Amino acid sequence: MFLLLTAFGVVNGCSGLARQRTISIGALEAAPVTSRASIQTRHGVLVDYQTVRSMCVPLTARFSLIQIHDSQDWETLASAAPSIGAPPTFVDGGVVGLVSRMGTPTAGGSPIAFRGARVAEGAGLISYTFAGGSYFPDGACYISLAHVPNLDAALVIEINGTRFYPQNGK
């Protein structure tokens, strides 16, 4: 299958310097896996989803993508998820996150985890795992974040092998 994706990137956190390019899914699949040692990950409970709702791109009824490229957006996110801590530097990449609105897992722990990334020309294929099982219908939201070097925009999100293609490249 040959699929072309368009990346809308932000250069060094300055939205006035946005760039657009087209990349094939094959180029993303062929890109090397980004070293885990170079990726900073964080996760936690999103205590106020409404605060970040406008920053999220729905993938399914229960999963959303969030991409952060500057300190101001990080501060907004941190106000809704206090456990994520201080912002990373944004000069060498971007932050991508998966939000789960499944509720609280009855087995405990977080239902989602960052697995890996492939980046080609600033565009990313980002992988996560989701722990199936039983969930309390309490409205709890969880977030799994990764600061990925050289990432301008996540164009493909993979959850347990199923791929999602965000609509607007946020």
Secondary structure, 3 states (H helix, E strand, C coil): CCCEEEEEEEECCEEEEEEEEEEEHHHHHHCCECCHHHCEEEEEEECCHHHHHHHEEECCCCEEEEEECCHHHHHHHHHHCHHHCCCCCCCCEEEEEEEECCCEECCCCCCEEEEEEEEECCEEEEEEEECCCCEECCCCEEEEEEEEECCCEEEEEEECCEEECCCCCC
